[in-house]
Every structure is written in structure tokens, then in C-alpha cells.
Amino acid sequence: MRKSNFLLVVLFIIPVSSLFAVPAVPWAIDKEQPDGTKISVYIKGDENVNWMESADGYTLMYDAQKYVVYAQTDEKGNLTPSNIRFGEGIKPAANIERGLPYSKAQINTMMQPFNELVPAM
């Protein structure tokens, strides 16, 4: 009887645990730019809201040509790609800051599919 109770508890815990976000790996990930340049980036966040960072803390994102570039903010505070490609020996412009976060509006957009699955309490 004890084994069946334990099994029931495990079966209820596993589905619930899958609702929680999982953090990204803590080590650098190797990527290749479209021109063949090799880069290493850190993935931050979880499966719902995630971004790339450089080893020195700059937020990175993809541009329209699928290059990893330094992120910047627009007039609304949204993250947008700059025109400065990320790579060894390339430094960001003075107006690009480290650790730029997504805006609240961007986070709400990313979380929308998840919020539709989980009813509000």
C-alpha cells in the first residue's frame, strides 16, 4: 500500500514540476555567424523569456540577417538590434550599455502563450 501512495505522489508532482521555468545553462554556447565567424555567447533566462549575453555582460540579439549583434534600446525602452556585430575584437559603441533588459511590453508578449495555458488564480 505504501508503494502505491508513493507512486501517486510522484505522478502528481511530475506534471506540476513541468509548469515551472527551467534556467538556461550556465556555460558559454558556441555559435557561428552567417559569415562563418565563430562566437561564444551565454544564454540567460528560461524557456519563456531568454536572451544572449557576452562574457562581459552585454545583451545580444539577432538582427534581420541572423547575425548576433549588440542590443540597444529604442525610444520606448524596447530591446532592438544595433548594427554592431558581436565577435572577437569587436567592441560596442559608447552608447550601448551592458545588461539591457527586455521591456515590460516585450516580456508580456513572450509570456502570452504561457499565460494562456495557465489560468489566472
C-alpha positions as CSV (number, residue, x, y, z in Angstrom):
1,M,0.0,0.0,0.0
2,R,2.8,2.4,0.8
3,K,4.4,1.9,-2.7
4,S,1.1,2.8,-4.4
5,N,0.8,6.0,-2.3
6,F,4.4,7.0,-3.2
7,L,3.7,6.3,-6.9
8,L,0.6,8.5,-6.8
9,V,2.5,11.4,-5.2
10,V,5.3,11.1,-7.8
11,L,2.7,11.1,-10.6
12,F,1.1,14.3,-9.3
13,I,4.5,16.0,-8.7
14,I,6.0,15.4,-12.1
15,P,3.2,17.2,-14.2
16,V,3.2,20.1,-11.8
17,S,7.0,20.5,-11.9
18,S,6.8,20.8,-15.7
19,L,4.9,24.1,-15.3
20,F,7.9,25.8,-13.7
21,A,10.5,27.6,-15.8
22,V,13.9,26.0,-16.2
23,P,17.0,28.2,-16.1
24,A,19.4,28.3,-19.0
25,V,22.8,26.5,-18.9
26,P,25.5,28.4,-17.0
27,W,28.3,27.9,-19.6
28,A,29.1,29.6,-22.9
29,I,27.5,28.2,-26.1
30,D,29.4,28.2,-29.3
31,K,27.7,29.7,-32.3
32,E,28.6,30.6,-35.9
33,Q,27.8,33.9,-37.6
34,P,26.4,33.7,-41.1
35,D,29.8,34.7,-42.4
36,G,31.5,31.8,-40.6
37,T,32.9,33.7,-37.7
38,K,32.8,31.6,-34.5
39,I,31.5,33.2,-31.3
40,S,30.6,32.2,-27.8
41,V,27.6,33.5,-26.0
42,Y,25.8,32.9,-22.7
43,I,22.1,32.1,-22.8
44,K,20.2,33.7,-19.9
45,G,16.6,33.4,-18.7
46,D,14.4,30.4,-19.0
47,E,12.2,28.8,-21.7
48,N,9.7,31.6,-21.6
49,V,11.9,34.7,-21.6
50,N,15.5,34.3,-22.7
51,W,18.3,36.3,-24.3
52,M,22.0,36.1,-25.1
53,E,24.9,37.9,-23.3
54,S,28.5,38.3,-24.0
55,A,31.1,37.2,-21.4
56,D,31.4,40.9,-20.4
57,G,27.7,41.3,-19.8
58,Y,26.4,43.0,-23.0
59,T,22.9,41.9,-24.1
60,L,23.0,40.3,-27.6
61,M,20.3,39.6,-30.1
62,Y,19.8,38.5,-33.7
63,D,19.5,41.1,-36.5
64,A,17.4,40.7,-39.7
65,Q,20.3,38.9,-41.4
66,K,20.6,36.4,-38.5
67,Y,23.9,37.9,-37.2
68,V,24.4,38.1,-33.4
69,V,24.7,41.8,-32.7
70,Y,24.8,44.1,-29.6
71,A,21.3,45.1,-28.3
72,Q,20.3,48.6,-27.7
73,T,17.0,50.2,-26.6
74,D,14.6,52.3,-28.7
75,E,12.6,55.3,-27.5
76,K,10.0,53.1,-25.9
77,G,12.6,51.1,-23.9
78,N,12.3,48.0,-26.1
79,L,15.4,46.0,-26.9
80,T,16.3,46.3,-30.6
81,P,19.3,45.0,-32.5
82,S,22.1,47.5,-33.2
83,N,24.2,47.5,-36.4
84,I,27.3,46.3,-34.5
85,R,28.0,42.6,-35.0
86,F,29.3,40.6,-32.0
87,G,32.6,38.9,-32.4
88,E,36.1,38.7,-31.1
89,G,37.9,42.1,-31.1
90,I,34.7,44.0,-31.8
91,K,33.7,46.5,-29.2
92,P,30.3,48.0,-28.9
93,A,29.7,51.7,-29.4
94,A,29.8,54.0,-26.4
95,N,26.0,54.4,-26.4
96,I,25.4,50.7,-25.9
97,E,25.0,49.7,-22.3
98,R,25.7,46.4,-20.5
99,G,22.9,44.3,-19.1
100,L,20.0,45.8,-21.0
101,P,16.7,44.0,-20.2
102,Y,13.6,43.4,-22.3
103,S,10.9,46.0,-21.7
104,K,7.7,45.0,-19.8
105,A,5.8,45.0,-23.1
106,Q,8.3,42.6,-24.7
107,I,8.2,40.3,-21.7
108,N,4.3,40.3,-21.7
109,T,4.4,39.4,-25.4
110,M,6.8,36.5,-24.7
111,M,4.8,35.3,-21.8
112,Q,1.4,35.4,-23.6
113,P,1.4,31.8,-24.8
114,F,2.3,30.5,-21.4
115,N,-0.3,32.7,-19.7
116,E,-3.0,31.3,-22.0
117,L,-2.1,27.8,-20.8
118,V,-2.2,28.5,-17.1
119,P,-5.4,30.0,-15.8
120,A,-5.1,33.1,-13.5
121,M,-5.7,32.4,-9.8
